[in-house]
Amino acid sequence: MGILILYKNPAQESESLSSERSESDNKSDNDVKKHPNYQKLLEEAERKAKLEAVPKLAKLGLSVEQIAESLELPLAEVHRVIQNGK
């Protein structure tokens, strides 16, 4: 009677699962991008992220002009965010 040992290479299994996951993620991404409000929601999310960065950049010592230029926001809006503390 002999002993049969099966060895499962974790690296190959991981690559296989990663490949399957990537294909699934790409399909999901494409479905999301087809949504009629996708572009609008993406722009709103980007704008929100920029506005949230304003006070953080001001704390680091950047001028209002530097913040507006680097985040591509109107100068008046950067002033408003800093004054309101939001």
C-alpha positions in Angstrom: 0.0 0.0 0.0 1.4 3.4 -1.0 0.8 6.9 0.3 -0.3 9.5 -2.1 0.5 13.1 -1.1 -1.2 15.9 -2.9 0.4 19.3 -2.8 -1.5 22.4 -3.5 0.6 25.3 -4.4 -0.9 28.4 -2.7 0.7 30.8 -5.1 -1.0 29.2 -8.1 -4.3 29.0 -6.3 -4.0 32.7 -5.3 -3.2 33.7 -8.9 -6.2 31.7 -10.2 -8.6 33.3 -7.7 -7.1 36.7 -8.4 -7.6 36.3 -12.1 -11.2 35.2 -11.6 -11.9 38.1 -9.2 -10.4 40.6 -11.7 -12.7 39.4 -14.5 -15.7 39.7 -12.2 -14.6 43.2 -11.0 -14.1 44.4 -14.5 -17.6 43.2 -15.4 -19.1 44.9 -12.3 -17.1 48.1 -13.1 -18.5 48.2 -16.7 -22.1 47.7 -15.4 -21.7 50.6 -12.9 -20.2 52.9 -15.6 -23.3 52.2 -17.8 -25.6 53.7 -15.1 -27.1 56.9 -16.3 -26.0 58.9 -13.3 -22.5 57.5 -13.1 -20.7 60.5 -14.5 -22.6 62.9 -12.3 -22.0 60.9 -9.1 -18.4 60.6 -10.0 -18.0 64.3 -10.4 -19.9 65.0 -7.1 -17.6 62.5 -5.3 -14.5 64.2 -6.7 -15.7 67.6 -5.8 -16.5 66.5 -2.2 -13.0 65.0 -1.9 -11.5 68.3 -3.0 -13.6 70.3 -0.6 -12.6 68.0 2.3 -9.0 68.5 1.4 -9.1 72.3 1.7 -8.9 72.7 5.5 -6.2 70.0 5.7 -4.1 71.8 3.1 -4.7 75.1 4.9 -3.5 73.5 8.2 -0.3 72.5 6.4 0.3 76.1 5.6 -0.7 76.4 1.9 -2.1 79.7 0.9 -5.6 80.0 -0.4 -4.2 80.6 -3.9 -2.1 77.5 -3.7 -5.0 75.4 -2.6 -7.3 76.7 -5.3 -4.7 76.2 -8.0 -3.7 72.7 -6.9 -7.3 71.4 -6.4 -8.6 73.3 -9.5 -11.3 75.1 -7.4 -12.5 78.7 -7.6 -10.6 81.0 -5.3 -13.9 82.2 -3.7 -15.0 78.7 -2.9 -11.7 77.9 -1.2 -12.1 81.1 0.9 -15.7 80.1 1.8 -14.6 76.6 2.9 -11.8 77.9 5.1 -14.1 80.6 6.6 -16.8 78.1 7.4 -14.4 75.6 8.7 -15.8 72.9 6.4 
